[in-house]
Amino acid sequence: MVALTQTVIDLLVRPECLERIQSEIRTVMKDGVVTVEALNQLPLLDSFMKESWRLLDFGAFTINRVAKVDATLPNGITVPKGFTVSIPTYLTHRNSKFYDDPTTFDANRFINDPRMRAGYLADVSPEYLFFGYGKIICPGRHIAIRIIKSVIVKMLLTYDIALCDVTRIPTPSWYGLFCVPDHRVTASFEERHIEVQ
């Protein structure tokens, strides 16, 4: 729900992106039917969602583990048994070694990625940790992505949406080390008069 909410907020505050993505969706789904094949033909939406999630993060440290045994890392640092090790997802997703202009939202950041293909949103790497990494990767990420994309696509096929208060920029809220979308955002939904199955 957090990823869906933040993606919709990011669409609302970027009407030019919203318009391009609505056009992409309407071109791919001329008959209004949402299918897996059609969902896999939306590179603009995929890139937008991945960028939205890169900058959202669920928290400062989303991957935390407790060492079961003493371990010495390749750089010589020893991690004692019982010690918690965390990966700074927030900082990783904003690292200029991995991303050009990392704090700027770029809806096209991932559009020319050579890995862009069906299922691309579910891919992870050491520099993109939204779903975890390695043995601790989210096993339900494929179905979660399909559900979120289906909801967004159906919503944009059925409604014209807009931010109600365009004078206030939505800002995620931090609760300790955890981040959630701005709960004060309100949007208008005007039903489109197009037959959608």
N, CA and C of each residue as an Amber inpcrd file, in Angstrom:
protein
   591
   0.8140000  -1.1900000   0.0000000   0.0000000   0.0000000   0.0000000
   0.8620000   1.2600000   0.0000000   1.9930000   1.2230000   0.6990000
   2.8840000   2.3800000   0.7650000   3.4420000   2.6910000  -0.6210000
   3.8980000   1.6650000  -1.3420000   4.4680000   1.8760000  -2.6800000
   3.4130000   2.4090000  -3.6430000   2.2050000   1.8840000  -3.5800000
   1.1140000   2.3640000  -4.4310000   0.8020000   3.8250000  -4.1130000
   0.6550000   4.1290000  -2.8380000   0.3240000   5.4930000  -2.4220000
   1.3840000   6.4800000  -2.8920000   2.6620000   6.1420000  -2.6780000
   3.7200000   7.0700000  -3.0750000   3.7870000   7.2290000  -4.5840000
   3.5520000   6.1700000  -5.3310000   3.5640000   6.2720000  -6.7950000
   2.4650000   7.2100000  -7.2710000   1.2750000   7.0900000  -6.6960000
   0.1620000   7.9740000  -7.0840000   0.4870000   9.4210000  -6.7070000
   1.0350000   9.6400000  -5.5240000   1.4200000  11.0010000  -5.1230000
   2.4500000  11.5650000  -6.1040000   3.4410000  10.7570000  -6.4470000
   4.4660000  11.2270000  -7.3850000   3.8600000  11.5490000  -8.7560000
   2.8750000  10.7950000  -9.1870000   2.1740000  11.1100000 -10.4420000
   1.4120000  12.4290000 -10.3240000   0.7510000  12.6270000  -9.1940000
  -0.0490000  13.8420000  -8.9900000   0.7980000  15.1060000  -9.0110000
   1.9950000  15.0510000  -8.4610000   2.8360000  16.2540000  -8.4130000
   3.6510000  16.4470000  -9.6880000   3.5120000  15.5260000 -10.6380000
   4.2100000  15.6270000 -11.9220000   3.2000000  15.4330000 -13.0580000
   2.3280000  16.4240000 -13.2710000   1.2680000  16.2680000 -14.2700000
   1.7760000  15.9550000 -15.6750000   2.9740000  16.4360000 -16.0240000
   3.5160000  16.1390000 -17.3570000   3.8310000  14.6440000 -17.4890000
   4.3140000  14.0310000 -16.4090000   4.5730000  12.5870000 -16.4080000
   3.2550000  11.8210000 -16.4140000   2.3200000  12.2880000 -15.6280000
   1.0040000  11.6620000 -15.5530000   0.3760000  11.6010000 -16.9400000
   0.4590000  12.6930000 -17.6690000  -0.1200000  12.7580000 -19.0130000
   0.5720000  11.7740000 -19.9620000   1.8980000  11.7160000 -19.9040000
   2.6410000  10.7810000 -20.7700000   2.3050000   9.3240000 -20.4370000
   2.1990000   9.0300000 -19.1560000   1.9100000   7.6560000 -18.7350000
   0.4720000   7.2810000 -19.0750000  -0.4640000   8.2140000 -18.8960000
  -1.8500000   7.9450000 -19.3040000  -1.9090000   7.6460000 -20.7970000
  -1.1660000   8.3950000 -21.5790000  -1.1360000   8.1790000 -23.0280000
  -0.5590000   6.8090000 -23.3570000   0.5190000   6.4370000 -22.6800000
   1.1270000   5.1230000 -22.8960000   0.1190000   4.0140000 -22.5730000
  -0.5610000   4.1520000 -21.4510000  -1.5310000   3.1410000 -21.0220000
  -2.6700000   3.0370000 -22.0340000  -3.1970000   4.1570000 -22.4620000
  -4.3270000   4.1490000 -23.4050000  -3.9290000   3.5970000 -24.7640000
  -2.6660000   3.8030000 -25.1440000  -2.1750000   3.2560000 -26.4160000
  -2.0600000   1.7370000 -26.3340000  -1.5150000   1.2420000 -25.2350000
  -1.2980000  -0.1960000 -25.0640000  -2.6140000  -0.9300000 -24.8070000
  -3.5170000  -0.3090000 -24.0630000  -4.7680000  -0.9690000 -23.6650000
  -5.9520000  -0.2770000 -24.3300000  -5.9630000  -0.3260000 -25.6510000
  -7.0040000   0.3500000 -26.4250000  -8.4100000  -0.0980000 -26.0380000
  -8.5480000  -1.3670000 -25.6900000  -9.8690000  -1.8870000 -25.3330000
 -10.1620000  -1.7740000 -23.8370000  -9.2040000  -1.2640000 -23.0720000
  -9.4200000  -1.0720000 -21.6360000  -9.2380000  -2.3160000 -20.7990000
  -8.8270000  -3.4110000 -21.4130000  -8.6430000  -4.6660000 -20.6830000
  -7.2080000  -4.7380000 -20.1660000  -7.0740000  -4.9490000 -18.8560000
  -5.7610000  -5.0480000 -18.2340000  -5.3300000  -6.5140000 -18.2520000
  -4.2750000  -6.8060000 -19.0060000  -3.7400000  -8.1610000 -19.0800000
  -2.2720000  -8.1420000 -18.6630000  -1.7390000  -9.3220000 -18.3380000
  -0.3270000  -9.4180000 -17.9810000   0.5330000  -8.9530000 -19.1510000
   0.1630000  -9.3490000 -20.3640000   0.9250000  -8.9560000 -21.5470000
   0.9460000  -7.4390000 -21.6950000  -0.1970000  -6.8090000 -21.4870000
  -0.2770000  -5.3510000 -21.6020000   0.5240000  -4.6710000 -20.4940000
   0.4620000  -5.2020000 -19.2810000   1.2220000  -4.6240000 -18.1670000
   2.7220000  -4.6490000 -18.4390000   3.1640000  -5.6330000 -19.2190000
   4.5840000  -5.7660000 -19.5410000   5.0200000  -4.8570000 -20.6860000
   4.1030000  -4.0570000 -21.2230000   4.4180000  -3.1660000 -22.3450000
   4.3140000  -1.6980000 -21.9450000   4.6640000  -1.3960000 -20.7090000
   4.5380000  -0.0270000 -20.1930000   5.8730000   0.4690000 -19.6400000
   6.8630000   0.6900000 -20.5010000   8.1870000   1.0910000 -20.0050000
   8.2070000   2.4400000 -19.2920000   7.3780000   3.3830000 -19.7130000
   7.3410000   4.6790000 -19.0220000   6.8470000   4.5020000 -17.5840000
   5.7690000   3.7470000 -17.4370000   5.2290000   3.5000000 -16.1010000
   6.2430000   2.7340000 -15.2520000   6.8900000   1.7210000 -15.8400000
   7.8940000   0.9530000 -15.1000000   9.0140000   1.8490000 -14.5840000
   9.5490000   2.6950000 -15.4470000  10.6370000   3.5790000 -15.0540000
  10.1750000   4.5490000 -13.9660000   8.9720000   5.0810000 -14.1260000
   8.4180000   6.0180000 -13.1440000   8.2620000   5.3440000 -11.7820000
   7.6910000   4.1380000 -11.7700000   7.4810000   3.4230000 -10.5160000
   8.8200000   3.1180000  -9.8340000   9.7900000   2.6570000 -10.6110000
  11.0910000   2.3120000 -10.0230000  11.7500000   3.5470000  -9.4180000
  11.6380000   4.6930000 -10.0900000  12.2080000   5.9330000  -9.5650000
  11.4530000   6.3870000  -8.3120000  10.1520000   6.2600000  -8.3310000
   9.3400000   6.6180000  -7.1650000   9.7660000   5.7970000  -5.9550000
   9.9450000   4.5120000  -6.1570000  10.3150000   3.6220000  -5.0580000
  11.7660000   3.8360000  -4.6260000  12.6340000   4.1970000  -5.5660000
  14.0310000   4.4800000  -5.2130000  14.0910000   5.6220000  -4.2050000
  13.3110000   6.6610000  -4.4410000  13.3500000   7.8260000  -3.5670000
  12.4360000   7.7130000  -2.3490000  11.4830000   6.8060000  -2.3770000
  10.6190000   6.6230000  -1.2070000  11.3730000   5.9300000  -0.0920000
  11.8290000   4.7300000  -0.3640000  12.4090000   3.8790000   0.6700000
  11.3950000   3.7110000   1.7940000  11.4300000   2.5760000   2.4380000
  10.5600000   2.3670000   3.5930000  11.2500000   2.8160000   4.8630000
  12.5270000   3.0330000   4.7690000  13.2560000   3.4590000   5.9490000
  14.7120000   3.6890000   5.6440000  15.4260000   4.1860000   6.6330000
  16.8420000   4.4710000   6.4590000  17.6470000   3.1850000   6.2970000
  17.2490000   2.1570000   7.0500000  17.9210000   0.8630000   6.9960000
  16.8570000  -0.2070000   6.8300000  16.6620000  -0.6990000   5.6140000
  15.5880000  -1.6790000   5.4150000  16.0820000  -3.1200000   5.4470000
  17.3700000  -3.2970000   5.4060000  17.9250000  -4.6540000   5.4680000
  18.7670000  -4.7430000   6.7410000  18.2760000  -5.4790000   7.7240000
  18.9440000  -5.6240000   9.0160000  19.1070000  -7.1030000   9.3380000
  20.2740000  -7.4840000   9.7980000  20.5180000  -8.8710000  10.1770000
  21.3910000  -8.9200000  11.4230000  21.2130000  -9.9800000  12.2010000
  22.0220000 -10.1980000  13.3940000  23.0220000 -11.3060000  13.0750000
  24.2970000 -11.0310000  13.3500000  25.3520000 -12.0210000  13.0900000
  25.1650000 -13.2330000  14.0000000  25.1400000 -14.4240000  13.4040000
  24.9710000 -15.6590000  14.1830000  26.2990000 -16.1750000  14.7170000
  27.3740000 -15.7660000  14.0680000  28.7280000 -16.1430000  14.4960000
  29.6360000 -14.9320000  14.3030000  30.7950000 -14.9520000  14.9490000
  31.7870000 -13.9120000  14.6790000  32.1850000 -14.0220000  13.2130000
  32.3320000 -12.8850000  12.5540000  32.7080000 -12.9060000  11.1300000
  33.6940000 -11.7830000  10.8540000  34.6750000 -12.0890000  10.0260000
  35.6280000 -11.0760000   9.6060000  35.3710000 -10.7550000   8.1410000
  35.1310000  -9.4870000   7.8500000  34.8410000  -9.0360000   6.4910000
  36.1340000  -8.9300000   5.6890000  36.0380000  -8.8850000   4.3570000
  37.2360000  -8.7880000   3.5160000  38.1290000  -7.5890000   3.8420000
  37.5440000  -6.5190000   4.3940000  38.3470000  -5.3390000   4.7230000
  38.9770000  -5.4250000   6.1180000  38.8070000  -6.5780000   6.7900000
  39.4250000  -6.7890000   8.0900000  38.5570000  -6.4570000   9.2830000
  37.4160000  -5.8280000   9.0690000  36.5110000  -5.4960000  10.1720000
  35.8590000  -6.7750000  10.6910000  35.8220000  -6.9230000  12.0120000
  35.1950000  -8.0910000  12.6180000  33.7980000  -7.7220000  13.0970000
  32.8380000  -8.5450000  12.7290000  31.4570000  -8.3830000  13.1910000
  31.2360000  -9.4570000  14.2460000  31.0680000  -9.0530000  15.5090000
  30.8990000 -10.0540000  16.5670000  29.5100000 -10.6990000  16.5410000
  29.4580000 -11.9310000  17.0050000  28.1990000 -12.6520000  17.1350000
  27.2160000 -11.7990000  17.9300000  25.9460000 -11.7350000  17.4380000
  24.9130000 -10.9770000  18.1220000  24.8260000  -9.5200000  17.6880000
  25.7970000  -9.0700000  16.9120000  25.8360000  -7.6790000  16.4530000
  24.8710000  -7.4970000  15.2820000  24.1110000  -6.3960000  15.2640000
  23.1930000  -6.1120000  14.1630000  23.9250000  -5.3710000  13.0530000
  23.7690000  -5.8710000  11.8470000  24.3620000  -5.2480000  10.6640000
  23.2160000  -4.7300000   9.8070000  23.3330000  -3.4830000   9.3730000
  22.2860000  -2.8650000   8.5620000  22.8720000  -2.2850000   7.2890000
  22.0970000  -2.3220000   6.2320000  22.4950000  -1.7030000   4.9660000
  21.7350000  -0.3850000   4.8510000  22.4240000   0.7180000   4.6320000
  21.7670000   2.0290000   4.5660000  21.0800000   2.2510000   3.2140000
  19.9000000   1.6930000   3.0680000  19.1620000   1.7780000   1.8120000
  18.9500000   3.2210000   1.3740000  18.5550000   4.0580000   2.2980000
  18.2860000   5.4620000   1.9840000  19.5080000   6.1050000   1.3290000
  20.6690000   5.9010000   1.9300000  21.8990000   6.4890000   1.3870000
  22.3440000   5.7970000   0.0970000  22.1450000   4.5070000   0.0110000
  22.5020000   3.7750000  -1.2060000  21.7160000   4.3070000  -2.3950000
  20.4240000   4.5540000  -2.2070000  19.5670000   5.0300000  -3.3010000
  19.8190000   6.4930000  -3.6550000  20.6220000   7.1630000  -2.8500000
  20.9510000   8.5760000  -3.1120000  22.4520000   8.7720000  -3.3070000
  23.1300000   7.7190000  -3.7030000  24.5780000   7.7480000  -3.8450000
  24.9550000   8.1180000  -5.2860000  25.7610000   9.1590000  -5.4370000
  26.1560000   9.6170000  -6.7770000  27.0780000   8.6300000  -7.4920000
  27.6110000   7.6490000  -6.7900000  28.3890000   6.5920000  -7.4550000
  27.4630000   5.6990000  -8.2890000  26.2060000   5.6110000  -7.8770000
  25.2620000   4.7300000  -8.5530000  24.2800000   5.4720000  -9.4510000
  23.9520000   6.7320000  -9.1010000  22.9260000   7.4770000  -9.8240000
  23.3940000   8.8990000 -10.1090000  23.2230000   9.3420000 -11.3520000
  23.4870000  10.7390000 -11.6850000  22.4190000  11.5900000 -11.0090000
  22.8330000  12.6950000 -10.4240000  21.9130000  13.6170000  -9.7540000
  20.9300000  12.8250000  -8.8860000  21.4400000  12.1030000  -7.8900000
  20.6500000  11.1040000  -7.1630000  19.4740000  11.6040000  -6.3340000
  19.4430000  12.8770000  -5.9760000  18.3290000  13.3610000  -5.1570000
  17.2020000  13.9540000  -6.0050000  17.3910000  13.9900000  -7.3100000
  16.3780000  14.5190000  -8.2190000  15.5200000  13.3840000  -8.7590000
  14.2090000  13.5880000  -8.7570000  13.2830000  12.6050000  -9.3370000
  13.4000000  12.6950000 -10.8530000  13.7860000  11.5980000 -11.4900000
  13.9210000  11.5340000 -12.9460000  13.0670000  10.3710000 -13.4410000
  11.9000000  10.6910000 -13.9640000  10.9510000   9.6650000 -14.4050000
  11.5380000   8.7660000 -15.4970000  12.5230000   9.2720000 -16.2300000
  13.1270000   8.5070000 -17.3280000  14.4400000   7.8350000 -16.9330000
  14.8000000   7.8960000 -15.6690000  16.0960000   7.3780000 -15.2200000
  16.3340000   5.9330000 -15.6660000  15.3160000   5.1130000 -15.6050000
  15.4940000   3.6870000 -15.8940000  14.9920000   3.2910000 -17.2880000
  14.4880000   4.2490000 -18.0490000  13.8610000   3.9220000 -19.3330000
  14.8510000   3.3250000 -20.3360000  16.0960000   3.7780000 -20.3140000
  17.0890000   3.2640000 -21.2630000  17.9940000   2.2120000 -20.6530000
  17.6140000   1.7300000 -19.4930000  18.4030000   0.6930000 -18.8440000
  18.3960000  -0.5500000 -19.7220000  19.5670000  -1.1060000 -20.0300000
  19.6090000  -2.2840000 -20.9060000  18.8690000  -3.4970000 -20.3410000
  18.5930000  -3.4760000 -19.0350000  17.8610000  -4.5990000 -18.4300000
  16.3500000  -4.4400000 -18.5500000  15.8870000  -3.2910000 -19.0940000
  14.4430000  -3.0340000 -19.1960000  13.7910000  -4.1320000 -20.0430000
  12.8890000  -4.8470000 -19.4340000  12.1750000  -5.9470000 -20.0870000
  11.0070000  -6.3200000 -19.1950000  10.2190000  -7.2510000 -19.6080000
   9.1150000  -7.7170000 -18.7690000   9.6890000  -8.2220000 -17.4440000
   9.0990000  -7.8070000 -16.3500000   9.5610000  -8.2380000 -15.0360000
  10.6790000  -7.3890000 -14.4700000  11.0870000  -6.3650000 -15.2130000
  12.2160000  -5.5130000 -14.8220000  12.0510000  -4.8830000 -13.4470000
  10.8520000  -4.4890000 -13.0960000  10.6380000  -3.8380000 -11.8020000
  11.0120000  -4.7330000 -10.6220000  10.9760000  -6.0170000 -10.8180000
  11.2790000  -6.9520000  -9.7320000  12.7770000  -7.1860000  -9.5660000
  13.5790000  -6.7110000 -10.5220000  15.0230000  -6.8960000 -10.4320000
  15.5980000  -6.0790000  -9.2810000  16.6300000  -6.6150000  -8.6650000
  17.3400000  -5.9040000  -7.6070000  18.8270000  -5.9460000  -7.9280000
  19.5640000  -5.1040000  -7.2550000  21.0130000  -5.0570000  -7.4220000
  21.5880000  -4.4460000  -6.1490000  22.9060000  -4.4620000  -5.9810000
  23.4850000  -3.8450000  -4.7860000  23.1950000  -2.3440000  -4.6770000
  22.8350000  -1.7090000  -5.8010000  22.5180000  -0.2830000  -5.7530000
  21.0200000   0.0090000  -5.7840000  20.1810000  -1.0180000  -5.9420000
  18.7260000  -0.8350000  -5.8970000  18.1420000  -1.9010000  -4.9770000
  17.8200000  -1.4890000  -3.7630000  17.4980000  -2.4340000  -2.6920000
  16.0520000  -2.3770000  -2.2220000  15.1710000  -1.8290000  -3.0280000
  13.7880000  -1.6470000  -2.5850000  13.1490000  -2.9570000  -2.1100000
  13.4600000  -4.0570000  -2.7910000  12.8890000  -5.3570000  -2.4250000
  13.8790000  -6.2370000  -1.6680000  14.9620000  -5.6470000  -1.1910000
  15.9800000  -6.4310000  -0.5160000  17.0310000  -6.8710000  -1.5230000
  17.8080000  -7.8730000  -1.1110000  18.8670000  -8.3470000  -2.0010000
  19.3450000  -9.7140000  -1.5260000  19.7960000 -10.5320000  -2.4600000
  20.3560000 -11.8470000  -2.1260000  19.3260000 -12.7620000  -1.4870000
  19.7080000 -13.4290000  -0.4180000  18.8410000 -14.3980000   0.2470000
  17.6510000 -13.7500000   0.9370000  17.7100000 -12.4350000   1.1480000
  16.6400000 -11.7600000   1.8800000  15.7290000 -10.9430000   0.9560000
  15.7090000 -11.3020000  -0.3150000  14.8650000 -10.5910000  -1.2770000
  13.3880000 -10.9260000  -1.0180000  12.5250000  -9.9890000  -1.2850000
  11.0870000 -10.1840000  -1.0810000  10.5490000 -11.2520000  -2.0330000
  10.0370000 -12.3570000  -1.5230000   9.5430000 -13.4110000  -2.4050000
   8.2320000 -13.0540000  -3.1120000   7.5010000 -12.0710000  -2.5940000
   6.2170000 -11.7010000  -3.1870000   6.2860000 -10.4830000  -4.0890000
   7.4870000 -10.0640000  -4.4630000   7.6390000  -8.8230000  -5.2180000
   6.9670000  -8.8720000  -6.5890000   6.9790000 -10.0030000  -7.2490000
   6.3650000 -10.0960000  -8.5840000   4.8570000  -9.8600000  -8.5070000
   4.2100000 -10.5000000  -7.5620000   2.7560000 -10.3280000  -7.4330000
   2.4300000  -8.9300000  -6.9170000   3.2400000  -8.4020000  -6.0080000
   3.0050000  -7.0430000  -5.5020000   3.0920000  -6.0260000  -6.6390000
   4.0850000  -6.1630000  -7.4840000   4.2440000  -5.2520000  -8.6260000
   3.0590000  -5.3710000  -9.5690000   2.6450000  -6.5920000  -9.8550000
   1.5150000  -6.7850000 -10.7710000   0.2410000  -6.1490000 -10.2080000
   0.0320000  -6.2940000  -8.9190000  -1.1620000  -5.7010000  -8.2880000
  -1.0840000  -4.1750000  -8.3380000   0.0560000  -3.6150000  -7.9430000
   0.2060000  -2.1570000  -7.9430000   0.0410000  -1.5960000  -9.3480000
   0.6870000  -2.2240000 -10.3320000   0.5520000  -1.7390000 -11.7150000
  -0.8880000  -1.8510000 -12.1940000  -1.5560000  -2.9400000 -11.8660000
  -2.9520000  -3.1260000 -12.2820000  -3.8450000  -2.0350000 -11.6960000
  -3.6420000  -1.7180000 -10.4240000  -4.4510000  -0.6790000  -9.7770000
  -4.1910000   0.6740000 -10.4410000  -2.9360000   1.0080000 -10.6500000
  -2.5970000   2.2930000 -11.2780000  -3.1630000   2.3700000 -12.6870000
  -2.9890000   1.3120000 -13.4560000  -3.4780000   1.2980000 -14.8400000
  -4.9950000   1.4340000 -14.8770000  -5.6890000   0.6680000 -14.0840000
  -7.1580000   0.7390000 -14.0580000  -7.6230000   2.1280000 -13.6130000
  -6.9290000   2.6800000 -12.6080000  -7.2770000   4.0080000 -12.1170000
  -7.0940000   5.0540000 -13.2240000  -5.9770000   4.9960000 -13.9420000
  -5.7050000   6.0030000 -14.9710000  -6.5430000   5.7990000 -16.2340000
  -7.0140000   4.5870000 -16.4490000  -7.9500000   4.3500000 -17.5630000
  -9.3460000   4.8700000 -17.2210000  -9.6960000   4.8040000 -15.9480000
 -11.0530000   5.1190000 -15.5140000 -11.2340000   6.5670000 -15.0710000
 -10.1860000   7.1740000 -14.5220000 -10.3220000   8.5060000 -13.9400000
  -9.2570000   9.4750000 -14.4520000  -9.6200000  10.7360000 -14.4640000
  -8.6500000  11.8180000 -14.5600000  -8.4070000  12.2270000 -13.1280000
  -7.1540000  12.2340000 -12.7140000  -6.8440000  12.5480000 -11.3250000
  -6.0250000  13.8270000 -11.2580000  -6.1740000  14.5390000 -10.1600000
  -5.4240000  15.7770000  -9.9610000  -5.2240000  16.0220000  -8.4730000
  -4.1630000  16.7220000  -8.1690000  -3.8720000  17.1340000  -6.8080000
  -4.8340000  18.2530000  -6.4250000  -5.4690000  18.1540000  -5.2630000
  -6.4120000  19.2000000  -4.8430000  -5.7000000  20.4770000  -4.4210000
  -4.6310000  20.3510000  -3.6560000  -3.9010000  21.5320000  -3.1940000
  -2.5520000  21.5810000  -3.8980000  -2.4950000  22.3200000  -4.9970000
  -1.2680000  22.3870000  -5.7770000  -0.2410000  23.3440000  -5.1730000
  -0.6180000  24.0410000  -4.0970000   0.3100000  24.9860000  -3.4680000
   1.2050000  24.3090000  -2.4300000   0.8560000  23.0860000  -2.0200000
   1.6430000  22.3810000  -1.0050000   2.3040000  21.1610000  -1.6270000
   3.6160000  21.0660000  -1.4810000   4.3520000  19.9280000  -2.0180000
   4.3160000  18.8020000  -0.9850000   3.7920000  17.6320000  -1.3620000
   3.7400000  16.5040000  -0.4230000   5.1470000  16.0930000   0.0230000
   5.2710000  15.8020000   1.2940000   6.5440000  15.3840000   1.8660000
   6.3170000  14.1210000   2.6920000   7.0770000  13.0600000   2.4100000
   6.9400000  11.8530000   3.2350000   7.2450000  12.1460000   4.6980000
   6.6560000  11.3580000   5.5860000   6.8740000  11.5230000   7.0230000
   7.8060000  10.4310000   7.5280000   8.6970000  10.8190000   8.4300000
   9.6070000   9.8720000   9.0610000   9.1640000   9.6140000  10.4940000
   9.1060000   8.3400000  10.8390000   8.8060000   7.9150000  12.2000000
   9.9940000   7.0830000  12.6520000  10.9190000   7.7270000  13.3420000
  12.1660000   7.0470000  13.6840000  12.9430000   6.7880000  12.4100000
  13.2090000   5.5220000  12.1360000  13.9580000   5.1540000  10.9330000
  13.0520000   4.7420000   9.7780000  11.7290000   4.9240000   9.9240000
  10.7900000   4.4630000   8.9100000  10.0850000   5.6330000   8.2310000
   9.8310000   5.4810000   6.9350000   9.2680000   6.5450000   6.1130000
   7.9380000   6.1030000   5.5090000   6.9570000   7.0090000   5.5180000
   5.6600000   6.7230000   4.8970000   5.2410000   7.9310000   4.0550000
   4.4100000   7.6990000   3.0250000   3.9530000   8.8130000   2.1900000
   3.1660000   9.8440000   2.9990000   3.1100000  11.0440000   2.4710000
   2.3960000  12.1560000   3.1010000   0.9060000  11.8290000   3.1810000
   0.3770000  11.6920000   4.3930000  -1.0320000  11.3120000   4.5920000
  -1.9900000  12.4950000   4.4170000  -1.4620000  13.6930000   4.2260000
  -2.3090000  14.8850000   4.1000000  -2.6730000  15.1920000   2.6400000
  -2.1720000  14.4070000   1.7160000  -2.4440000  14.6540000   0.3000000
  -3.8950000  14.3130000  -0.0290000  -4.5490000  15.2090000  -0.7640000
  -5.8940000  14.9240000  -1.2580000  -5.8890000  15.0670000  -2.7680000
  -6.6690000  14.2240000  -3.4110000  -6.7260000  14.2140000  -4.8680000
  -8.1710000  14.1730000  -5.3280000  -8.4100000  14.7110000  -6.5080000
  -9.7480000  14.6200000  -7.1040000  -9.7190000  13.5310000  -8.1770000
 -10.8020000  12.7860000  -8.2440000 -10.9560000  11.7360000  -9.2400000
 -12.2110000  12.0460000 -10.0420000 -12.0120000  12.3280000 -11.3240000
 -13.1600000  12.6000000 -12.1910000 -13.2720000  11.4480000 -13.1900000
 -14.4180000  10.8030000 -13.1660000 -14.5950000   9.6330000 -14.0210000
 -14.5330000  10.0160000 -15.4920000 -13.7510000   9.2300000 -16.2070000
 -13.6590000   9.4230000 -17.6540000 -14.8550000   8.7400000 -18.2960000
 -15.3850000   9.3230000 -19.3180000 -16.5590000   8.7390000 -19.9850000
 -16.1270000   7.9170000 -21.1840000 -15.3340000   6.8800000 -20.8500000
 -14.8430000   5.9350000 -21.8480000 -15.2280000   4.5610000 -21.3470000
 -15.7300000   3.7450000 -22.2190000 -16.1300000   2.3970000 -21.8450000
 -14.8970000   1.5700000 -21.5280000 -14.7920000   1.0820000 -20.2820000
 -13.6810000   0.2600000 -19.8500000 -14.2630000  -1.0430000 -19.3270000
 -13.7190000  -2.1550000 -19.7980000 -14.2260000  -3.4610000 -19.3620000
 -13.6460000  -3.8530000 -18.0320000
